[in-house]
Amino acid sequence: MAGILSGIRVVDMTQYLSGPQATLFLAGLGAEVIHVDNPATGDVTADSSPYLGPEGVSLGRRTPDDLGVPYLKRARGKRAVTLNLKHPEGPGLLRSLVRRSDVVVENWTVGTAARLGVDYAACRAVKPDIVYCSISGYGQTGPEATAKAYDTMVQAASGLMSLTGEPDGTPTKAGSALADTVAGTFAFAGVLAALLHRFRTGEGQHVDVSMVDCLLALVLDESPDVWQMLGLPTRQGNRIPRVSPFNVYPTTDGWIAVGCADNTQWGRLLETIGRRDLAADPALATPAARIANNGRVDAVVATWTRDRSTAEAISRLRAANVACGPVRDIGALKAWPQLALRGMLEPVRHPTLGPWPTLVAPGFPLKFGGVEVGYATPAPLIGSDNEVVWGGLLGLDVAALRARGVI
């Protein structure tokens, strides 16, 4: 079965994570994604630790076949070509590819694409209905547009770090590269919306994605200004400042997360843990009272959980319809039947070595009825599709391009 985006060709000029995440999702929906690399340097993450090669995983490159694990995950389902955009023929060759494509995605520093002659204006000149997506730290406009930004800087700038961590601790970043991945996901959505707009109107679009804007849109779903006005710390650790209990609690063999959103759920929790006597306690009777007495609430719950295994605690709480879940590490994730059933874990595949069963990559997270999704091919070797794209699609002499240093 053809993918939803079958027939859509994407020119992928991205690097690191935010851009490759967006184009990975486009590939997962069936788009033909052509990743363009500098022939002199290749992809940054292909030569970044940790590596996977014939001798297994390592922090340092041990064989010529070693490739970065992040690259093996982010380049799945894509083609790979090389092109020197600083060569006099490079920008023109890229624009020739754009003329035969539907989408361009780049995540360079603002102004780089224009200097290279492959910005939206240049691409629109050869393909008026092109969908062109630019991902940057602060967006294409504004006084900080040209500032360099990585994930941690954006988590800090967007306010997320000010909310993450213990109340008396330091600002803390999320455990994963949340700014990059959120921006990549927003870019994916933006490209899909622009393609729908083109289908309806015939018009192309420049999609401007700011990592700060995207993360801020999620951070401000909460109300840190309100919490300050009410005298509550904006950093709450694993709590949230709206309901209580809402935290992680120790068990005999791990940790579980427990949350109660209203009095009914609080009552079910008290019934389950044998503390019905607290239902009428005025210090705990309302959500506001429990928030004011978070420490006492957490102590009540932890006293019960720490004498039980994770499995027992989860079973009893779920039987009472109390929201809870275990804190899983990577080993537990690999063993979780729910993810296996949903096709959310697949072995990392090396383009020459095949699947590596001890390393996992995420499957495609959206499920559809009657349409295939996912990544049909492993990450390609750098430049492995030069013949297919430059030779087959554009009918050019690949050997001559290589000899002149264009690719």
TIRO-729893 format. One record per residue (C-alpha): residue in three letters; x, y, z. Coordinates in Angstrom, 2 decimals. Each point is the difference from the previous one (the first is absolute). Layout:
# TIRO-729893
@type ALA&u X&v Y&w Z
...
END
This chain:
# TIRO-729893
@type MET&u 0.00&v 0.00&w 0.00
@type ALA&u 1.24&v 3.46&w -0.86
@type GLY&u 0.85&v 2.34&w 2.85
@type ILE&u -2.09&v 3.11&w 0.66
@type LEU&u 2.78&v 2.20&w -1.40
@type SER&u 0.91&v -2.33&w -2.84
@type GLY&u 1.00&v 2.14&w -3.01
@type ILE&u 1.20&v 2.91&w 2.17
@type ARG&u 3.72&v 0.70&w -0.41
@type VAL&u 1.87&v 1.79&w 2.79
@type VAL&u 3.41&v 1.64&w -0.31
@type ASP&u 1.51&v -0.37&w 3.46
@type MET&u 2.82&v 2.47&w 0.74
@type THR&u -0.15&v -0.50&w 3.76
@type GLN&u 2.48&v -1.06&w 2.64
@type TYR&u 0.19&v -0.98&w 3.68
@type LEU&u -3.52&v -0.73&w 1.36
@type SER&u -2.85&v 2.50&w -0.50
@type GLY&u 0.09&v -0.14&w -3.81
@type PRO&u 0.77&v -3.73&w -0.32
@type GLN&u -2.89&v -0.69&w 2.39
@type ALA&u -2.43&v 1.87&w -2.26
@type THR&u 1.18&v -1.77&w -3.15
@type LEU&u 0.07&v -3.37&w 1.78
@type PHE&u -3.71&v 0.36&w 0.70
@type LEU&u -0.63&v 1.01&w -3.62
@type ALA&u 1.85&v -3.14&w -1.10
@type GLY&u -2.10&v -2.02&w 2.44
@type LEU&u -3.12&v 1.14&w -1.86
@type GLY&u 1.45&v -1.14&w -3.32
@type ALA&u 1.64&v 3.15&w -1.40
@type GLU&u 3.19&v -0.40&w -2.04
@type VAL&u 2.51&v 1.85&w 2.15
@type ILE&u 3.34&v 0.83&w -1.63
@type HIS&u 2.56&v 0.99&w 2.59
@type VAL&u 2.72&v 2.28&w -1.36
@type ASP&u 3.47&v -0.23&w 1.59
@type ASN&u 3.22&v 1.89&w -0.49
@type PRO&u 2.31&v -2.46&w -1.82
@type ALA&u 2.96&v 1.13&w 2.11
@type THR&u -1.62&v -0.47&w 3.41
@type GLY&u -3.02&v -2.25&w -0.45
@type ASP&u -2.68&v 0.08&w 2.66
@type VAL&u 1.07&v 1.33&w 3.40
@type THR&u -1.78&v -2.72&w 1.95
@type ALA&u 1.32&v -2.79&w -2.22
@type ASP&u 3.42&v 0.72&w 1.49
@type SER&u -1.14&v 0.58&w 3.59
@type SER&u 0.10&v -2.35&w 2.97
@type PRO&u -1.32&v -2.41&w 0.96
@type TYR&u 0.90&v -2.08&w -3.05
@type LEU&u -1.28&v -3.30&w -1.31
@type GLY&u 2.22&v -2.11&w -2.23
@type PRO&u 1.28&v -3.54&w -0.60
@type GLU&u 1.54&v -0.08&w 3.49
@type GLY&u -3.17&v 1.17&w 1.74
@type VAL&u -0.61&v 3.30&w 1.76
@type SER&u 2.76&v 2.36&w 1.07
@type LEU&u 0.67&v 3.58&w 1.01
@type GLY&u 2.82&v 0.32&w -2.52
@type ARG&u 0.02&v -0.98&w -3.67
@type ARG&u 1.80&v -3.33&w -0.38
@type THR&u -0.67&v -0.99&w -3.62
@type PRO&u -0.87&v 1.84&w -3.24
@type ASP&u -3.45&v -1.62&w 0.16
@type ASP&u -0.85&v 1.54&w 3.38
@type LEU&u -2.92&v 2.43&w -0.16
@type GLY&u -1.52&v 2.19&w 2.69
@type VAL&u -3.04&v -1.55&w 1.66
@type PRO&u -1.92&v 3.32&w -0.12
@type TYR&u 0.50&v 0.07&w -3.78
@type LEU&u -1.20&v -3.60&w -0.34
@type LYS&u -3.21&v 1.02&w 1.74
@type ARG&u -0.62&v 3.40&w -1.60
@type ALA&u 0.81&v -0.90&w -3.62
@type ARG&u -2.27&v -3.03&w -0.31
@type GLY&u -2.14&v -0.10&w -3.11
@type LYS&u 2.01&v 2.70&w -1.76
@type ARG&u 2.22&v 0.24&w -3.07
@type ALA&u 3.46&v 1.57&w 0.27
@type VAL&u 1.83&v 2.14&w -2.56
@type THR&u 3.03&v 2.25&w 0.23
@type LEU&u 0.26&v 3.55&w -1.29
@type ASN&u 2.53&v 2.75&w 0.55
@type LEU&u -2.15&v 3.10&w 0.24
@type LYS&u 3.13&v 2.20&w 0.10
@type HIS&u 1.06&v -1.25&w -3.43
@type PRO&u -1.08&v 2.40&w -2.79
@type GLU&u -2.26&v -2.71&w -1.44
@type GLY&u -1.41&v -1.13&w 3.36
@type PRO&u -2.91&v 2.42&w 0.56
@type GLY&u -1.21&v -0.39&w -3.57
@type LEU&u 0.03&v -3.78&w 0.34
@type LEU&u -1.96&v 0.22&w 3.24
@type ARG&u -2.57&v 2.26&w -1.67
@type SER&u -0.30&v -2.53&w -2.83
@type LEU&u -0.92&v -2.60&w 2.60
@type VAL&u -2.45&v 2.42&w 1.65
@type ARG&u -1.70&v 0.47&w -3.39
@type ARG&u -0.87&v -3.72&w 0.11
@type SER&u -1.04&v 0.03&w 3.67
@type ASP&u -2.84&v 1.10&w 2.26
@type VAL&u 1.62&v 0.89&w 3.31
@type VAL&u 3.31&v 1.44&w 1.20
@type VAL&u 1.02&v -0.14&w 3.67
@type GLU&u 3.05&v 1.75&w 1.47
@type ASN&u 1.11&v 0.84&w 3.53
@type TRP&u 3.08&v 2.13&w -0.58
@type THR&u 0.76&v 3.24&w 1.82
@type VAL&u -2.23&v 2.78&w -1.36
@type GLY&u 1.63&v 1.51&w -3.10
@type THR&u 2.03&v -3.06&w -1.00
@type ALA&u -2.45&v -1.22&w -2.63
@type ALA&u -0.10&v 3.47&w -1.61
@type ARG&u 3.80&v 0.20&w -0.11
@type LEU&u 0.10&v -3.38&w -1.72
@type GLY&u -2.70&v 0.96&w -2.51
@type VAL&u -2.49&v -2.65&w 1.12
@type ASP&u -2.38&v 1.97&w 2.22
@type TYR&u -3.76&v 0.17&w -0.46
@type ALA&u 0.18&v 2.80&w -2.55
@type ALA&u 2.53&v -1.89&w -2.13
@type CYS&u -1.94&v -3.26&w 0.20
@type ARG&u -3.33&v 1.69&w -0.66
@type ALA&u 1.48&v 1.54&w -3.14
@type VAL&u 0.47&v -3.47&w -1.50
@type LYS&u -3.00&v -1.67&w 1.69
@type PRO&u -2.77&v 2.53&w 0.77
@type ASP&u -2.08&v -2.41&w 2.07
@type ILE&u 2.87&v -1.35&w 2.09
@type VAL&u -0.62&v -0.56&w 3.72
@type TYR&u 3.14&v 1.26&w 1.72
@type CYS&u 0.49&v -0.58&w 3.72
@type SER&u 2.66&v 1.80&w 2.03
@type ILE&u 0.73&v -1.11&w 3.57
@type SER&u 2.13&v 2.23&w 2.21
@type GLY&u 0.52&v 0.78&w 3.65
@type TYR&u -1.89&v 3.30&w 0.10
@type GLY&u -1.76&v 0.21&w -3.37
@type GLN&u 0.71&v 1.89&w -3.21
@type THR&u -0.89&v 3.40&w 1.51
@type GLY&u 0.71&v 1.93&w 3.18
@type PRO&u 3.10&v 1.46&w 1.68
@type GLU&u 1.42&v -3.43&w 0.91
@type ALA&u -0.78&v -1.74&w -3.29
@type THR&u 3.65&v -0.55&w -0.91
@type ALA&u 1.12&v -1.23&w 3.44
@type LYS&u 1.29&v -3.57&w 0.12
@type ALA&u -2.10&v -2.35&w 2.11
@type TYR&u 0.16&v -3.62&w 1.06
@type ASP&u -2.61&v -1.98&w 1.91
@type THR&u 1.15&v 0.99&w 3.50
@type MET&u 0.15&v 3.70&w -0.90
@type VAL&u -3.58&v -0.19&w -1.28
@type GLN&u -1.25&v -1.85&w 3.08
@type ALA&u 1.53&v 2.81&w 2.03
@type ALA&u -1.26&v 2.84&w -2.20
@type SER&u -3.57&v -1.33&w -0.25
@type GLY&u -0.47&v -0.16&w 3.77
@type LEU&u -0.09&v -3.79&w 0.22
@type MET&u 3.16&v -0.23&w 2.11
@type SER&u -1.39&v 2.51&w 2.47
@type LEU&u -2.88&v -2.44&w 0.62
@type THR&u 2.02&v -3.22&w 0.09
@type GLY&u 1.74&v -1.22&w 3.14
@type GLU&u -0.56&v 0.06&w 3.74
@type PRO&u -1.31&v 3.22&w 1.60
@type ASP&u 3.31&v 0.71&w 1.75
@type GLY&u 2.18&v -1.39&w -2.79
@type THR&u 1.55&v 1.35&w -3.17
@type PRO&u -1.86&v 0.45&w -3.30
@type THR&u 0.10&v -3.38&w -1.77
@type LYS&u -0.45&v -1.11&w -3.58
@type ALA&u -2.30&v -2.84&w -1.00
@type GLY&u 1.64&v -3.41&w -0.22
@type SER&u -0.32&v -0.13&w -3.78
@type ALA&u 0.61&v 2.59&w -2.72
@type LEU&u -3.52&v 1.33&w 0.36
@type ALA&u 0.49&v 3.33&w -1.80
@type ASP&u 1.43&v -1.67&w -3.09
@type THR&u -2.57&v -2.76&w -0.18
@type VAL&u -2.98&v 2.27&w 0.70
@type ALA&u 1.16&v 2.42&w -2.71
@type GLY&u 0.48&v -2.87&w -2.44
@type THR&u -3.51&v -1.25&w 0.73
@type PHE&u -1.48&v 3.49&w -0.47
@type ALA&u 1.92&v 0.30&w -3.28
@type PHE&u -1.47&v -3.32&w -1.11
@type ALA&u -3.48&v 1.34&w 0.74
@type GLY&u 0.80&v 3.29&w -1.74
@type VAL&u 1.12&v -1.75&w -3.16
@type LEU&u -3.15&v -2.12&w -0.05
@type ALA&u -2.16&v 3.12&w 0.43
@type ALA&u 1.89&v 1.78&w -2.79
@type LEU&u -0.46&v -2.99&w -2.31
@type LEU&u -3.74&v 0.08&w 0.71
@type HIS&u -0.02&v 3.74&w -0.73
@type ARG&u 1.80&v -0.65&w -3.29
@type PHE&u -2.48&v -2.73&w -0.91
@type ARG&u -2.90&v 2.41&w 0.60
@type THR&u 1.48&v 3.17&w -1.53
@type GLY&u 3.00&v -0.99&w -2.12
@type GLU&u 2.17&v 2.33&w 2.08
@type GLY&u 3.29&v -0.86&w 1.62
@type GLN&u 0.98&v 1.13&w 3.46
@type HIS&u 2.97&v 0.93&w 2.18
@type VAL&u -0.45&v -1.70&w 3.37
@type ASP&u 1.99&v 1.84&w 2.69
@type VAL&u 0.57&v -2.22&w 3.06
@type SER&u 1.63&v 1.45&w 3.10
@type MET&u 1.16&v -2.50&w 2.61
@type VAL&u -0.70&v 2.55&w 2.75
@type ASP&u -3.49&v 0.71&w -1.33
@type CYS&u -0.87&v -3.69&w -0.15
@type LEU&u 1.20&v -0.80&w 3.51
@type LEU&u -1.56&v 3.18&w 1.42
@type ALA&u -3.35&v -1.04&w -1.47
@type LEU&u 0.15&v -3.08&w 2.24
@type VAL&u 1.64&v 1.56&w 3.06
@type LEU&u -2.68&v 2.68&w 0.32
@type ASP&u -2.78&v -2.56&w 0.06
@type GLU&u 0.85&v 0.12&w 3.69
@type SER&u -0.19&v 3.33&w 1.87
@type PRO&u 3.33&v 0.88&w 1.61
@type ASP&u -1.03&v 3.63&w 0.39
@type VAL&u -3.07&v -1.08&w 1.95
@type TRP&u 2.02&v -2.29&w 2.26
@type GLN&u 2.28&v 2.90&w 0.87
@type MET&u -2.99&v 2.19&w 0.86
@type LEU&u -1.29&v -2.74&w 2.30
@type GLY&u 3.35&v -0.42&w 1.71
@type LEU&u 0.66&v -3.46&w -1.43
@type PRO&u 3.45&v -0.97&w -1.29
@type THR&u 0.11&v -0.28&w -3.79
@type ARG&u 2.39&v -2.95&w 0.29
@type GLN&u -1.96&v -2.91&w 1.43
@type GLY&u 2.23&v -3.01&w -0.65
@type ASN&u -2.28&v -2.86&w -1.09
@type ARG&u -3.07&v 1.72&w 1.36
@type ILE&u -2.27&v 2.37&w -1.88
@type PRO&u -1.39&v 3.08&w 1.79
@type ARG&u -3.65&v -0.68&w -0.78
@type VAL&u -0.84&v -3.33&w 1.62
@type SER&u 1.25&v -2.24&w 2.78
@type PRO&u 1.07&v -2.76&w 0.24
@type PHE&u 1.96&v 0.13&w -3.22
@type ASN&u 3.50&v -1.38&w 0.44
@type VAL&u 2.21&v -3.08&w -0.15
@type TYR&u 0.17&v -2.31&w 2.98
@type PRO&u 2.41&v -2.79&w 1.02
@type THR&u -0.89&v -3.67&w -0.05
@type THR&u 2.00&v -2.99&w 1.19
@type ASP&u 1.47&v -0.44&w -3.47
@type GLY&u -0.29&v 3.36&w -1.75
@type TRP&u -2.21&v 3.06&w -0.33
@type ILE&u -3.56&v 0.72&w -1.11
@type ALA&u -1.78&v 3.17&w -1.06
@type VAL&u -3.39&v 0.69&w 1.59
@type GLY&u -2.40&v 2.84&w -0.69
@type CYS&u -3.47&v 1.03&w 1.16
@type ALA&u -1.74&v 2.77&w -1.94
@type ASP&u -3.06&v 0.48&w 2.24
@type ASN&u -1.62&v -0.96&w 3.30
@type THR&u -1.62&v -3.12&w -1.42
@type GLN&u 3.36&v -1.39&w -1.03
@type TRP&u 1.49&v 1.03&w 3.35
@type GLY&u -2.75&v -1.93&w 1.73
@type ARG&u 0.71&v -3.11&w -2.08
@type LEU&u 3.68&v 0.29&w 0.85
@type LEU&u -0.71&v 0.28&w 3.73
@type GLU&u -2.28&v -3.04&w -0.20
@type THR&u 2.72&v -2.01&w -1.75
@type ILE&u 2.78&v 0.86&w 2.43
@type GLY&u -2.16&v -0.48&w 3.11
@type ARG&u -0.12&v 3.66&w 1.02
@type ARG&u -3.72&v 0.80&w -0.17
@type ASP&u 0.49&v 1.85&w 3.30
@type LEU&u 1.63&v 2.85&w -1.95
@type ALA&u -3.03&v 0.63&w -2.23
@type ALA&u -1.50&v 2.48&w 2.47
@type ASP&u 3.30&v 1.59&w 1.06
@type PRO&u -0.45&v 3.72&w -0.82
@type ALA&u 3.74&v 0.31&w -0.76
@type LEU&u -0.41&v -2.52&w -2.83
@type ALA&u -3.68&v 0.20&w -0.93
@type THR&u 0.27&v 2.27&w -3.05
@type PRO&u 2.45&v 0.33&w -2.91
@type ALA&u 1.11&v 3.41&w 1.29
@type ALA&u 0.60&v -1.40&w 3.48
@type ARG&u 2.02&v -2.90&w -1.36
@type ILE&u 2.14&v 2.31&w -2.11
@type ALA&u 0.72&v 2.06&w 3.10
@type ASN&u 0.94&v -3.19&w 1.84
@type ASN&u 1.82&v -1.82&w -2.78
@type GLY&u 2.65&v -1.34&w 2.34
@type ARG&u -2.53&v -1.71&w 2.21
@type VAL&u -1.87&v -1.43&w -2.99
@type ASP&u 3.20&v -1.45&w -1.45
@type ALA&u 0.92&v -1.54&w 3.35
@type VAL&u -3.39&v -1.75&w 0.22
@type VAL&u 0.34&v -1.50&w -3.47
@type ALA&u 3.68&v -0.93&w 0.38
@type THR&u -0.66&v -1.77&w 3.31
@type TRP&u -2.25&v -2.39&w -1.89
@type THR&u 2.02&v -0.43&w -3.21
@type ARG&u 3.40&v -0.62&w 1.60
@type ASP&u -1.23&v -3.27&w 1.59
@type ARG&u -1.22&v -1.44&w -3.30
@type SER&u 1.50&v -1.12&w -3.27
@type THR&u -0.58&v 2.09&w -3.07
@type ALA&u -2.20&v -2.71&w -1.51
@type GLU&u -2.19&v -0.30&w 3.10
@type ALA&u -0.37&v 3.76&w 0.41
@type ILE&u -0.91&v 0.49&w -3.65
@type SER&u -2.46&v -2.90&w 0.04
@type ARG&u -1.87&v 1.23&w 3.06
@type LEU&u -0.10&v 3.64&w -1.06
@type ARG&u -1.18&v -0.80&w -3.50
@type ALA&u -2.68&v -2.30&w 1.36
@type ALA&u -1.33&v 3.09&w 1.78
@type ASN&u 0.36&v 2.10&w -3.18
@type VAL&u 2.72&v 2.17&w 1.50
@type ALA&u 2.39&v 1.38&w -2.61
@type CYS&u 3.46&v -1.48&w 0.48
@type GLY&u 2.91&v -1.50&w -1.87
@type PRO&u 3.48&v -1.38&w 0.61
@type VAL&u 3.14&v 2.02&w -0.63
@type ARG&u 1.57&v -2.04&w -2.79
@type ASP&u 3.65&v 0.06&w -1.03
@type ILE&u 1.21&v -1.13&w -3.42
@type GLY&u 0.12&v -3.67&w 1.04
@type ALA&u -3.61&v 0.13&w 1.17
@type LEU&u -1.05&v 1.80&w -3.18
@type LYS&u 1.51&v -2.78&w -2.11
@type ALA&u -1.93&v -2.58&w 2.01
@type TRP&u -3.34&v 1.86&w -0.03
@type PRO&u -2.57&v -1.96&w -2.05
@type GLN&u -2.01&v 3.18&w -0.70
@type LEU&u 2.80&v 1.48&w -2.11
@type ALA&u 0.60&v -3.29&w -1.78
@type LEU&u -3.68&v -0.30&w -0.90
@type ARG&u -0.06&v 3.57&w -1.30
@type GLY&u 3.11&v -0.51&w -2.12
@type MET&u 1.81&v 2.76&w 1.84
@type LEU&u 3.34&v -1.75&w 0.41
@type GLU&u 2.07&v -1.24&w -2.91
@type PRO&u 3.65&v -1.03&w -0.14
@type VAL&u 2.47&v 2.59&w -1.15
@type ARG&u 0.99&v -0.91&w -3.57
@type HIS&u 3.44&v 0.56&w -1.46
@type PRO&u 0.09&v 0.44&w -3.80
@type THR&u 2.61&v -2.76&w -0.43
@type LEU&u -0.26&v -2.03&w 3.21
@type GLY&u -3.77&v -0.26&w 0.21
@type PRO&u -2.07&v 0.07&w 3.21
@type TRP&u 1.80&v 0.22&w 3.33
@type PRO&u -2.40&v -1.71&w 2.42
@type THR&u 1.37&v 1.50&w 3.24
@type LEU&u -0.58&v 3.60&w -1.14
@type VAL&u -3.48&v 1.39&w -0.58
@type ALA&u -1.41&v 2.93&w -1.94
@type PRO&u -3.53&v 1.40&w 0.31
@type GLY&u -2.59&v -1.09&w -2.51
@type PHE&u -2.26&v 2.50&w -1.74
@type PRO&u -2.29&v 1.42&w 2.71
@type LEU&u -3.16&v 0.62&w -2.06
@type LYS&u -2.27&v -2.90&w -0.91
@type PHE&u -2.46&v -0.02&w -2.91
@type GLY&u -2.53&v -2.46&w -1.30
@type GLY&u 0.72&v -1.38&w -3.46
@type VAL&u 3.23&v 1.93&w -0.56
@type GLU&u 3.54&v -1.14&w 0.60
@type VAL&u 2.27&v 2.22&w 2.07
@type GLY&u 3.55&v -0.40&w 1.22
@type TYR&u 3.54&v -0.12&w -1.30
@type ALA&u 0.48&v -2.51&w -2.80
@type THR&u 3.75&v 0.35&w -0.32
@type PRO&u 2.92&v 0.48&w 2.39
@type ALA&u 2.00&v 3.20&w 0.10
@type PRO&u 1.95&v 0.24&w -3.26
@type LEU&u 3.73&v 0.27&w -0.44
@type ILE&u 1.07&v 3.57&w -0.73
@type GLY&u -0.46&v 0.71&w -3.71
@type SER&u -1.34&v -3.46&w -0.76
@type ASP&u -2.81&v 1.40&w -2.16
@type ASN&u 2.07&v 2.32&w -2.17
@type GLU&u -0.57&v -2.20&w -3.04
@type VAL&u -3.73&v -0.32&w 0.64
@type VAL&u -0.61&v 3.73&w 0.55
@type TRP&u 2.61&v 1.91&w -2.02
@type GLY&u 0.28&v -2.64&w -2.70
@type GLY&u -3.46&v -1.57&w -0.13
@type LEU&u -2.32&v 2.83&w 1.03
@type LEU&u 1.89&v 2.92&w -1.54
@type GLY&u 1.83&v -1.88&w -2.78
@type LEU&u 3.43&v 1.40&w 0.86
@type ASP&u 3.47&v -1.48&w -0.37
@type VAL&u 0.78&v -1.02&w 3.56
@type ALA&u 3.63&v -0.86&w -0.69
@type ALA&u 0.59&v 3.42&w -1.54
@type LEU&u -1.70&v 1.77&w 2.92
@type ARG&u 2.17&v -1.93&w 2.41
@type ALA&u 3.15&v 0.74&w -1.96
@type ARG&u -0.74&v 3.74&w 0.10
@type GLY&u -0.60&v -0.13&w 3.75
@type VAL&u -3.69&v 0.90&w -0.26
@type ILE&u -1.18&v -3.12&w 1.84
END
